[in-house]
Amino acid sequence: EPPQVPDHARPNYQSYAVRVTPDYPLSRDDLMRVLLAHGVSTRRGVMNAHQEAAYAGHPARLPRSEEARDRTILLPLFPDMDDEDVDRVAGLLAGAVSNPRS
């Protein structure tokens, strides 16, 4: 699922996060492995401050933040990417969505 951008906003995408929806048959980490097997390196998408070691003595429960942490990946996005690179990443992602076990 791509990011939702409100009509009044204009993002500057320092990274491009996608959410792995609950109905997708693979976990976020499995999807990351599928893409990596095809040469596309991704990263986990959300880091939650309330789950960092510095806050260990102050437990908090933020279920939406925790779900975002568990379900998002960052796709490659950098200035030297050309249209061919973007098409390749998008195509591999689309292929992984339509055929998750390949």
All heavy atoms as an XYZ file, in Angstrom:
796
protein
N       0.862     -1.173      0.000
C       0.000      0.000      0.000
C       0.905      1.232      0.000
O       1.747      1.377      0.879
C      -0.876     -0.050      1.249
C      -1.822      1.094      1.377
C      -2.735      0.883      2.586
O      -2.350      1.323      3.673
O      -3.787      0.263      2.405
N       0.762      2.110     -0.978
C       1.610      3.308     -1.036
C       1.210      4.317      0.039
O       0.131      4.229      0.619
C       1.338      3.858     -2.431
C      -0.024      3.379     -2.761
C      -0.179      2.043     -2.084
N       2.078      5.289      0.285
C       1.726      6.324      1.264
C       0.521      7.133      0.782
O       0.319      7.293     -0.417
C       2.964      7.213      1.335
C       3.915      6.714      0.336
C       3.374      5.488     -0.303
N      -0.257      7.597      1.729
C      -1.389      8.462      1.403
C      -0.962      9.908      1.613
O      -0.493     10.264      2.692
C      -2.585      8.120      2.276
C      -3.112      6.731      2.012
C      -4.281      6.377      2.920
O      -4.612      7.095      3.834
N      -4.892      5.241      2.632
N      -1.091     10.693      0.582
C      -0.682     12.094      0.645
C      -1.930     12.947      0.533
O      -2.633     12.899     -0.484
C       0.310     12.430     -0.493
C       0.706     13.894     -0.425
C       1.523     11.520     -0.442
N      -2.230     13.740      1.564
C      -3.403     14.614      1.494
C      -3.262     15.620      0.353
O      -2.156     15.993     -0.037
C      -3.413     15.330      2.844
C      -2.393     14.668      3.690
C      -1.498     13.873      2.801
N      -4.379     16.076     -0.162
C      -4.385     17.023     -1.272
C      -3.620     18.308     -0.952
O      -3.050     18.934     -1.836
C      -5.816     17.376     -1.677
C      -6.525     16.199     -2.338
O      -5.844     15.291     -2.857
O      -7.772     16.192     -2.329
N      -3.606     18.695      0.313
C      -2.969     19.953      0.687
C      -1.462     19.809      0.933
O      -0.790     20.780      1.228
C      -3.628     20.523      1.950
C      -3.414     19.668      3.155
N      -4.216     18.578      3.426
C      -2.485     19.700      4.136
C      -3.794     18.005      4.541
N      -2.743     18.659      4.979
N      -0.906     18.604      0.814
C       0.497     18.363      1.144
C       1.307     18.050     -0.116
O       0.774     17.599     -1.124
C       0.608     17.201      2.116
N       2.595     18.285     -0.014
C       3.517     17.951     -1.095
C       4.757     17.329     -0.458
O       5.594     18.041      0.114
C       3.886     19.209     -1.875
C       4.735     18.922     -3.066
C       4.889     20.176     -3.928
N       5.949     19.942     -4.871
C       7.032     20.684     -4.973
N       7.188     21.731     -4.199
N       7.946     20.397     -5.860
N       4.912     16.001     -0.535
C       6.042     15.352      0.125
C       7.361     15.603     -0.598
O       7.383     15.911     -1.793
C       5.679     13.870      0.069
C       4.814     13.758     -1.137
C       4.061     15.057     -1.225
N       8.452     15.450      0.139
C       9.773     15.568     -0.472
C      10.521     14.233     -0.411
O      11.729     14.202     -0.484
C      10.591     16.661      0.205
C      10.994     16.282      1.616
O      10.417     15.387      2.217
N      11.972     16.971      2.159
N       9.821     13.170     -0.304
C      10.320     11.800     -0.231
C      11.831     11.655     -0.074
O      12.572     11.532     -1.028
C       9.868     10.997     -1.441
C       8.379     10.783     -1.478
C       7.613     11.300     -2.519
C       7.748     10.085     -0.471
C       6.241     11.098     -2.556
C       6.377      9.890     -0.496
C       5.634     10.397     -1.534
O       4.289     10.209     -1.570
N      12.280     11.654      1.169
C      13.664     11.282      1.448
C      13.797      9.760      1.420
O      14.883      9.226      1.301
C      14.106     11.814      2.799
C      13.378     11.147      3.944
C      13.925     11.530      5.297
O      14.703     12.458      5.420
N      13.531     10.813      6.316
N      12.659      9.098      1.536
C      12.574      7.653      1.386
C      11.134      7.352      0.967
O      10.268      8.207      1.088
C      12.923      6.927      2.691
O      12.108      7.367      3.741
N      10.919      6.156      0.458
C       9.575      5.817      0.005
C       9.100      4.595      0.780
O       9.588      3.478      0.572
C       9.553      5.540     -1.502
C       8.149      5.518     -2.053
C       7.505      6.692     -2.391
C       7.465      4.322     -2.197
C       6.210      6.692     -2.890
C       6.164      4.306     -2.691
C       5.546      5.490     -3.034
O       4.266      5.484     -3.503
N       8.203      4.822      1.691
C       7.695      3.753      2.554
C       6.434      3.145      1.941
O       5.597      3.858      1.397
C       7.377      4.307      3.937
N       6.338      1.831      2.041
C       5.101      1.140      1.678
C       4.700      0.275      2.862
O       5.533     -0.190      3.636
C       5.239      0.272      0.400
C       5.480      1.140     -0.811
C       6.331     -0.761      0.543
N       3.406      0.097      2.998
C       2.875     -0.705      4.103
C       2.488     -2.076      3.574
O       1.823     -2.201      2.554
C       1.654     -0.024      4.713
C       1.127     -0.727      5.960
C       0.043      0.091      6.618
N      -1.227     -0.057      5.953
C      -2.176     -0.928      6.316
N      -1.979     -1.733      7.331
N      -3.301     -0.991      5.657
N       2.942     -3.103      4.284
C       2.557     -4.479      3.972
C       1.231     -4.721      4.682
O       1.175     -4.738      5.910
C       3.637     -5.478      4.438
C       3.226     -6.899      4.121
C       4.982     -5.146      3.810
N       0.171     -4.870      3.917
C      -1.166     -4.977      4.499
C      -1.367     -6.332      5.172
O      -0.711     -7.321      4.817
C      -2.249     -4.751      3.435
O      -2.088     -5.721      2.402
C      -2.152     -3.353      2.852
N      -2.274     -6.396      6.139
C      -2.503     -7.649      6.877
C      -2.953     -8.808      5.985
O      -2.710     -9.962      6.326
C      -3.604     -7.287      7.877
C      -3.535     -5.813      8.021
C      -3.064     -5.290      6.699
N      -3.566     -8.522      4.841
C      -4.036     -9.607      3.976
C      -2.931    -10.168      3.070
O      -3.144    -11.169      2.390
C      -5.230     -9.146      3.131
C      -4.905     -7.939      2.269
O      -4.121     -7.081      2.705
O      -5.441     -7.855      1.158
N      -1.761     -9.546      3.057
C      -0.648    -10.047      2.256
C      -0.120    -11.317      2.928
O       0.074    -11.348      4.143
C       0.443     -8.981      2.155
C       1.587     -9.366      1.257
C       1.397     -9.516     -0.110
C       2.853     -9.595      1.775
C       2.438     -9.868     -0.942
C       3.899     -9.946      0.943
C       3.691    -10.089     -0.405
O       4.728    -10.448     -1.224
N       0.126    -12.385      2.162
C       0.475    -13.677      2.782
C       1.881    -13.766      3.379
O       2.168    -14.709      4.097
C       0.315    -14.685      1.635
C       0.459    -13.887      0.399
C      -0.049    -12.507      0.719
N       2.748    -12.805      3.102
C       4.095    -12.831      3.667
C       4.246    -11.748      4.729
O       3.569    -10.725      4.683
C       5.140    -12.585      2.571
C       5.228    -13.597      1.435
C       6.318    -13.177      0.460
C       5.477    -14.994      1.954
N       5.174    -11.967      5.640
C       5.493    -10.926      6.617
C       6.305     -9.833      5.938
O       6.823    -10.006      4.833
C       6.310    -11.524      7.766
O       7.620    -11.858      7.311
N       6.435     -8.735      6.614
C       7.271     -7.651      6.107
C       8.690     -8.154      5.852
O       9.283     -7.904      4.805
C       7.292     -6.496      7.110
C       8.234     -5.389      6.669
C       8.825     -4.586      7.795
N       9.534     -5.429      8.729
C       9.812     -5.072      9.966
N       9.426     -3.913     10.411
N      10.471     -5.864     10.766
N       9.240     -8.910      6.806
C      10.608     -9.397      6.667
C      10.741    -10.375      5.507
O      11.755    -10.368      4.797
C      11.080    -10.037      7.969
C      11.226     -9.019      9.090
O      11.171     -7.794      8.824
O      11.407     -9.440     10.247
N       9.723    -11.212      5.288
C       9.763    -12.132      4.150
C       9.734    -11.360      2.832
O      10.450    -11.704      1.885
C       8.605    -13.129      4.200
C       8.788    -14.183      5.285
O       9.936    -14.410      5.719
O       7.768    -14.771      5.693
N       8.923    -10.311      2.752
C       8.889     -9.492      1.545
C      10.251     -8.841      1.320
O      10.752     -8.800      0.192
C       7.794     -8.428      1.641
C       7.735     -7.436      0.478
C       7.534     -8.147     -0.859
C       6.634     -6.417      0.721
N      10.872     -8.370      2.379
C      12.200     -7.782      2.263
C      13.195     -8.807      1.718
O      14.037     -8.475      0.870
C      12.652     -7.227      3.614
C      11.853     -6.019      4.068
S      12.235     -5.490      5.758
C      13.872     -4.804      5.529
N      13.090    -10.056      2.177
C      13.989    -11.113      1.689
C      13.745    -11.419      0.206
O      14.688    -11.643     -0.545
C      13.831    -12.380      2.523
C      14.569    -12.311      3.851
C      14.571    -13.660      4.563
N      13.396    -13.887      5.373
C      13.202    -13.396      6.584
N      14.100    -12.627      7.142
N      12.103    -13.669      7.245
N      12.480    -11.438     -0.206
C      12.159    -11.679     -1.614
C      12.802    -10.594     -2.474
O      13.439    -10.883     -3.498
C      10.628    -11.730     -1.843
C      10.282    -11.649     -3.319
C      10.032    -12.989     -1.218
N      12.639     -9.340     -2.093
C      13.218     -8.246     -2.874
C      14.743     -8.316     -2.872
O      15.383     -8.107     -3.912
C      12.721     -6.902     -2.348
C      11.225     -6.639     -2.561
C      10.781     -5.391     -1.810
C      10.891     -6.532     -4.031
N      15.333     -8.635     -1.733
C      16.788     -8.742     -1.648
C      17.315     -9.860     -2.549
O      18.364     -9.717     -3.179
C      17.229     -8.967     -0.199
C      18.740     -8.968      0.040
C      19.370     -7.649     -0.406
C      19.028     -9.233      1.514
N      16.574    -10.958     -2.644
C      16.977    -12.066     -3.527
C      17.046    -11.611     -4.983
O      17.748    -12.219     -5.793
C      16.008    -13.235     -3.377
N      16.339    -10.524     -5.303
C      16.353     -9.971     -6.658
C      17.237     -8.723     -6.739
O      17.144     -7.954     -7.699
C      14.930     -9.651     -7.117
C      14.088    -10.870     -7.318
N      14.194    -11.677     -8.426
C      13.155    -11.441     -6.523
C      13.357    -12.681     -8.325
N      12.707    -12.564     -7.170
N      18.050     -8.514     -5.710
C      19.003     -7.413     -5.741
C      18.488     -6.068     -5.283
O      19.132     -5.049     -5.500
N      17.323     -6.034     -4.640
C      16.767     -4.774     -4.154
C      16.859     -4.751     -2.630
O      16.192     -5.515     -1.936
C      15.291     -4.586     -4.595
C      14.707     -3.324     -3.986
C      15.205     -4.547     -6.108
N      17.701     -3.879     -2.134
C      17.887     -3.744     -0.694
C      16.840     -2.786     -0.131
O      16.625     -1.699     -0.667
C      19.288     -3.208     -0.416
O      19.495     -3.065      0.958
N      16.175     -3.207      0.920
C      15.163     -2.378      1.584
C      15.551     -2.227      3.048
O      16.482     -2.871      3.528
C      13.767     -3.022      1.486
O      13.815     -4.304      2.121
C      13.332     -3.169      0.038
N      14.819     -1.392      3.750
C      15.020     -1.235      5.193
C      13.667     -1.256      5.887
O      12.652     -0.956      5.272
C      15.703      0.107      5.505
C      17.100      0.184      4.998
C      17.805      1.466      5.387
N      17.069      2.639      4.961
C      16.873      3.716      5.711
N      17.332      3.787      6.936
N      16.203      4.742      5.250
N      13.705     -1.593      7.166
C      12.480     -1.479      7.954
C      12.081     -0.013      7.970
O      12.924      0.863      8.031
C      12.704     -1.985      9.378
C      12.945     -3.469      9.429
C      13.244     -3.940     10.820
N      14.561     -3.391     11.186
C      14.913     -3.027     12.399
N      14.061     -3.142     13.394
N      16.104     -2.555     12.646
N      10.772      0.233      7.947
C      10.311      1.587      7.718
C      10.188      2.517      8.889
O      10.457      3.692      8.752
N       9.795      2.069     10.021
C       9.486      2.985     11.115
C      10.274      2.583     12.352
O      10.308      1.408     12.725
C       7.970      2.961     11.433
C       7.655      3.808     12.653
C       7.164      3.431     10.234
N      10.912      3.550     12.951
C      11.590      3.339     14.224
C      10.786      4.134     15.254
O      10.507      5.308     15.048
C      13.021      3.853     14.177
C      13.832      3.269     13.032
S      14.084      1.498     13.150
C      15.444      1.451     14.260
N      10.420      3.490     16.343
C       9.604      4.139     17.361
C      10.465      4.556     18.546
O      11.090      3.707     19.187
C       8.500      3.190     17.846
C       7.472      2.938     16.782
O       7.153      3.820     16.003
N       6.941      1.732     16.742
N      10.466      5.839     18.855
C      11.269      6.349     19.964
C      10.893      5.670     21.279
O      11.758      5.364     22.091
C      11.113      7.865     20.085
N       9.599      5.391     21.474
C       9.177      4.816     22.750
C       9.670      3.377     22.932
O       9.571      2.830     24.023
C       7.652      4.894     22.901
C       6.888      3.908     22.077
N       6.708      4.066     20.717
C       6.257      2.755     22.414
C       6.004      3.049     20.251
N       5.704      2.246     21.258
N      10.249      2.788     21.885
C      10.768      1.429     21.992
C      12.295      1.390     21.981
O      12.883      0.323     21.957
C      10.197      0.579     20.864
C       8.706      0.394     21.028
C       8.079     -0.351     19.885
O       8.254      0.011     18.725
N       7.349     -1.391     20.216
N      12.928      2.539     22.021
C      14.379      2.610     22.085
C      14.846      2.410     23.524
O      14.108      2.654     24.481
C      14.864      3.961     21.550
C      14.552      4.181     20.086
C      15.283      3.218     19.175
O      16.474      2.927     19.421
O      14.660      2.735     18.208
N      16.083      1.959     23.661
C      16.642      1.636     24.982
C      16.555      2.807     25.964
O      16.329      2.604     27.156
C      18.092      1.184     24.832
N      16.715      4.013     25.476
C      16.676      5.187     26.361
C      15.343      5.332     27.081
O      15.260      5.959     28.129
C      16.970      6.450     25.558
N      14.282      4.742     26.533
C      12.952      4.859     27.122
C      12.498      3.565     27.789
O      11.325      3.418     28.127
C      11.933      5.266     26.051
C      12.206      6.639     25.511
C      12.922      6.806     24.327
C      11.779      7.772     26.195
C      13.195      8.075     23.847
C      12.051      9.037     25.712
C      12.760      9.183     24.536
O      13.030     10.436     24.058
N      13.417      2.638     28.000
C      13.064      1.325     28.555
C      12.376      1.440     29.918
O      11.507      0.644     30.242
C      14.302      0.442     28.667
N      12.716      2.424     30.714
C      12.090      2.595     32.026
C      10.736      3.269     31.974
O      10.073      3.421     32.995
N      10.315      3.669     30.806
C       9.049      4.364     30.625
C       8.214      3.650     29.571
O       8.049      4.148     28.458
C       9.281      5.819     30.203
C      10.163      6.574     31.125
N       9.726      7.083     32.323
C      11.471      6.885     31.045
C      10.723      7.680     32.938
N      11.796      7.579     32.184
N       7.695      2.479     29.925
C       6.963      1.720     28.895
C       5.728      2.474     28.410
O       5.027      3.116     29.185
C       6.578      0.427     29.615
C       6.626      0.757     31.067
C       7.646      1.842     31.228
N       5.523      2.405     27.131
C       4.346      3.023     26.522
C       3.764      2.027     25.538
O       4.473      1.195     24.992
C       4.738      4.308     25.798
N       2.491      2.122     25.328
C       1.823      1.270     24.338
C       1.205      2.195     23.309
O       0.274      2.947     23.605
C       0.764      0.413     25.035
C      -0.020     -0.440     24.097
C       0.489     -1.883     24.080
N      -0.410     -2.691     23.272
C      -0.177     -2.956     21.986
N       0.885     -2.515     21.396
N      -1.033     -3.691     21.312
N       1.759      2.161     22.104
C       1.266      2.968     21.002
C       0.992      2.011     19.849
O       1.838      1.805     18.974
C       2.294      4.033     20.613
C       2.675      5.008     21.745
C       3.843      5.877     21.340
C       1.476      5.861     22.122
N      -0.180      1.380     19.844
C      -0.452      0.304     18.892
C      -0.344      0.700     17.423
O       0.116     -0.091     16.613
C      -1.862     -0.168     19.235
C      -2.423      0.797     20.205
C      -1.304      1.614     20.759
N      -0.740      1.895     17.060
C      -0.644      2.286     15.642
C       0.813      2.462     15.230
O       1.211      2.085     14.130
C      -1.452      3.543     15.368
C      -2.940      3.283     15.435
C      -3.724      4.525     15.104
N      -5.123      4.299     15.333
C      -6.041      4.391     14.398
N      -5.704      4.695     13.170
N      -7.299      4.178     14.684
N       1.606      3.043     16.098
C       3.037      3.186     15.810
C       3.703      1.825     15.725
O       4.547      1.586     14.860
C       3.721      4.015     16.901
O       3.226      5.327     16.909
N       3.314      0.923     16.625
C       3.901     -0.413     16.622
C       3.485     -1.205     15.379
O       4.291     -1.932     14.799
C       3.541     -1.136     17.917
C       4.229     -0.483     19.109
C       3.613     -0.817     20.448
O       2.793     -1.754     20.530
O       3.958     -0.116     21.418
N       2.240     -1.040     14.949
C       1.810     -1.698     13.715
C       2.568     -1.128     12.520
O       3.007     -1.870     11.635
C       0.307     -1.542     13.491
C      -0.128     -2.216     12.202
C      -1.590     -1.993     11.850
O      -2.235     -1.114     12.426
O      -2.055     -2.718     10.962
N       2.761      0.181     12.485
C       3.524      0.798     11.395
C       4.949      0.265     11.389
O       5.504     -0.032     10.329
C       3.511      2.318     11.534
N       5.543      0.102     12.555
C       6.888     -0.459     12.647
C       6.936     -1.857     12.048
O       7.853     -2.202     11.308
C       7.341     -0.507     14.106
C       8.706     -1.167     14.304
C       8.880     -1.766     15.683
N       7.821     -2.731     15.948
C       7.378     -3.026     17.152
N       7.870     -2.423     18.208
N       6.429     -3.926     17.310
N       5.941     -2.669     12.345
C       5.929     -4.069     11.923
C       5.501     -4.271     10.476
O       5.696     -5.349      9.926
C       5.001     -4.883     12.832
C       5.504     -4.947     14.257
O       6.707     -4.710     14.487
O       4.687     -5.234     15.154
N       4.914     -3.259      9.850
C       4.333     -3.450      8.518
C       4.893     -2.550      7.425
O       4.404     -2.581      6.306
C       2.821     -3.252      8.591
C       2.127     -4.285      9.439
C       0.637     -4.256      9.188
N      -0.056     -5.220      9.988
C      -0.194     -6.504      9.686
N       0.349     -6.971      8.581
N      -0.853     -7.320     10.470
N       5.893     -1.739      7.712
C       6.399     -0.860      6.662
C       7.818     -1.210      6.256
O       8.616     -1.684      7.066
C       6.365      0.628      7.082
O       7.132      0.796      8.260
C       4.952      1.103      7.296
N       8.085     -0.987      4.980
C       9.450     -1.101      4.463
C       9.765      0.166      3.679
O       8.863      0.827      3.153
C       9.665     -2.346      3.578
C       8.816     -2.306      2.320
C       9.415     -3.617      4.356
C       9.128     -3.419      1.337
N      11.037      0.490      3.643
C      11.502      1.620      2.842
C      12.136      1.069      1.577
O      13.051      0.252      1.636
C      12.532      2.444      3.616
C      12.048      3.097      4.900
C      13.186      3.856      5.566
C      10.863      3.995      4.646
N      11.616      1.507      0.454
C      12.178      1.113     -0.837
C      13.335      2.042     -1.176
O      13.389      3.180     -0.707
C      11.100      1.217     -1.919
C       9.889      0.307     -1.725
C       8.845      0.612     -2.791
C      10.291     -1.152     -1.770
N      14.260      1.569     -2.005
C      15.380      2.436     -2.376
C      14.894      3.702     -3.080
O      13.984      3.648     -3.909
C      16.207      1.586     -3.340
C      15.609      0.233     -3.357
C      14.306      0.275     -2.646
N      15.491      4.792     -2.703
C      15.189      6.078     -3.322
C      16.408      6.962     -3.105
O      16.778      7.245     -1.970
C      13.957      6.706     -2.665
C      13.488      8.037     -3.224
C      12.956      7.860     -4.640
C      12.419      8.639     -2.338
N      17.066      7.321     -4.180
C      18.260      8.148     -4.070
C      18.446      8.932     -5.357
O      17.897      8.567     -6.406
C      19.500      7.303     -3.739
C      19.688      6.109     -4.629
C      20.451      6.186     -5.786
C      19.100      4.891     -4.303
C      20.621      5.086     -6.602
C      19.279      3.781     -5.116
C      20.033      3.880     -6.272
N      19.213     10.016     -5.320
C      19.308     10.913     -6.475
C      19.799     10.260     -7.762
O      19.413     10.691     -8.847
C      20.296     11.989     -6.010
C      20.224     11.959     -4.526
C      19.921     10.531     -4.164
N      20.634      9.247     -7.676
C      21.181      8.630     -8.889
C      20.257      7.588     -9.511
O      20.598      7.004    -10.545
C      22.539      7.991     -8.594
C      23.610      9.034     -8.321
O      23.431     10.190     -8.755
O      24.617      8.700     -7.671
N      19.100      7.342     -8.914
C      18.163      6.394     -9.527
C      17.611      7.006    -10.811
O      17.183      8.159    -10.816
C      16.997      6.071     -8.589
C      17.346      5.111     -7.491
S      15.912      4.670     -6.477
C      15.148      3.417     -7.510
N      17.626      6.214    -11.873
C      17.017      6.695    -13.102
C      15.680      5.988    -13.290
O      15.274      5.158    -12.467
C      17.942      6.498    -14.309
C      18.354      5.044    -14.523
O      17.630      4.125    -14.092
O      19.409      4.824    -15.150
N      14.974      6.331    -14.346
C      13.651      5.747    -14.580
C      13.705      4.230    -14.682
O      12.798      3.533    -14.220
C      13.026      6.328    -15.850
C      12.610      7.789    -15.695
O      12.552      8.268    -14.545
O      12.342      8.430    -16.723
N      14.765      3.708    -15.255
C      14.915      2.259    -15.380
C      15.029      1.604    -13.999
O      14.425      0.559    -13.747
C      16.141      1.929    -16.228
C      16.306      0.463    -16.529
C      17.496      0.203    -17.433
O      17.629      0.910    -18.458
O      18.282     -0.706    -17.114
N      15.794      2.230    -13.097
C      15.925      1.705    -11.730
C      14.571      1.717    -11.023
O      14.201      0.753    -10.360
C      16.911      2.545    -10.908
C      18.337      2.461    -11.405
O      18.739      1.399    -11.919
O      19.058      3.475    -11.276
N      13.865      2.829    -11.152
C      12.552      2.960    -10.503
C      11.593      1.904    -11.052
O      10.890      1.230    -10.290
C      11.983      4.384    -10.694
C      10.552      4.470    -10.194
C      12.865      5.405     -9.983
N      11.579      1.740    -12.368
C      10.702      0.738    -12.988
C      11.058     -0.670    -12.513
O      10.172     -1.497    -12.294
C      10.786      0.810    -14.509
C      10.135      2.060    -15.082
O       9.365      2.726    -14.349
O      10.414      2.371    -16.255
N      12.341     -0.944    -12.356
C      12.773     -2.275    -11.904
C      12.279     -2.545    -10.486
O      11.720     -3.595    -10.201
C      14.288     -2.398    -11.967
C      14.792     -3.750    -11.528
C      16.305     -3.894    -11.773
N      16.723     -5.183    -11.301
C      17.075     -5.430    -10.038
N      17.073     -4.462     -9.138
N      17.436     -6.644     -9.674
N      12.491     -1.596     -9.583
C      12.045     -1.771     -8.202
C      10.525     -1.917     -8.153
O       9.997     -2.813     -7.498
C      12.518     -0.600     -7.308
C      11.883     -0.676     -5.930
C      14.041     -0.607     -7.197
N       9.817     -1.037     -8.871
C       8.356     -1.104     -8.882
C       7.877     -2.430     -9.465
O       6.935     -3.045     -8.956
C       7.782      0.068     -9.672
N       8.526     -2.897    -10.523
C       8.150     -4.169    -11.129
C       8.389     -5.350    -10.206
O       7.553     -6.261    -10.118
N       9.518     -5.341     -9.511
C       9.794     -6.432     -8.567
C       8.808     -6.417     -7.409
O       8.351     -7.468     -6.962
C      11.231     -6.343     -8.053
C      12.302     -6.726     -9.071
C      13.681     -6.324     -8.577
C      12.249     -8.230     -9.353
N       8.471     -5.221     -6.928
C       7.486     -5.125     -5.858
C       6.125     -5.621     -6.340
O       5.465     -6.405     -5.657
C       7.384     -3.695     -5.341
C       6.421     -3.470     -4.184
C       6.826     -4.276     -2.958
C       6.343     -1.999     -3.843
N       5.723     -5.193     -7.520
C       4.442     -5.646     -8.076
C       4.444     -7.175     -8.256
O       3.452     -7.840     -7.962
C       4.162     -4.955     -9.413
N       5.561     -7.719     -8.713
C       5.654     -9.168     -8.863
C       5.577     -9.888     -7.536
O       4.926    -10.933     -7.426
N       6.211     -9.333     -6.518
C       6.154     -9.949     -5.197
C       4.756     -9.893     -4.611
O       4.335    -10.779     -3.888
C       7.151     -9.255     -4.259
N       4.017     -8.841     -4.945
C       2.636     -8.715     -4.460
C       1.733     -9.718     -5.179
O       0.900    -10.375     -4.543
C       2.131     -7.267     -4.648
C       0.635     -7.182     -4.440
C       2.859     -6.328     -3.696
N       1.894     -9.852     -6.488
C       1.018    -10.744     -7.222
C       1.425    -12.212     -7.108
O       0.590    -13.104     -7.268
C       0.954    -10.332     -8.698
O       2.221    -10.462     -9.298
N       2.698    -12.492     -6.831
C       3.174    -13.859     -6.699
C       4.169    -13.908     -5.538
O       5.380    -13.978     -5.756
C       3.830    -14.308     -8.016
C       4.142    -15.784     -7.996
O       3.775    -16.507     -7.082
N       4.848    -16.230     -9.010
N       3.696    -13.856     -4.289
C       4.559    -13.683     -3.126
C       5.552    -14.818     -2.877
O       6.534    -14.609     -2.188
C       3.583    -13.561     -1.962
C       2.296    -14.060     -2.452
C       2.305    -13.920     -3.935
N       5.352    -15.965     -3.414
C       6.251    -17.099     -3.120
C       7.384    -17.247     -4.123
O       8.116    -18.215     -4.082
C       5.450    -18.408     -3.058
C       4.327    -18.386     -2.054
C       4.828    -18.380     -0.656
N       3.697    -18.356      0.262
C       3.802    -18.068      1.524
N       4.959    -17.789      2.054
N       2.743    -18.042      2.306
N       7.565    -16.272     -5.028
C       8.636    -16.414     -6.014
C       9.868    -15.629     -5.641
O       9.875    -14.816     -4.796
C       8.151    -15.964     -7.384
O       7.800    -14.610     -7.376
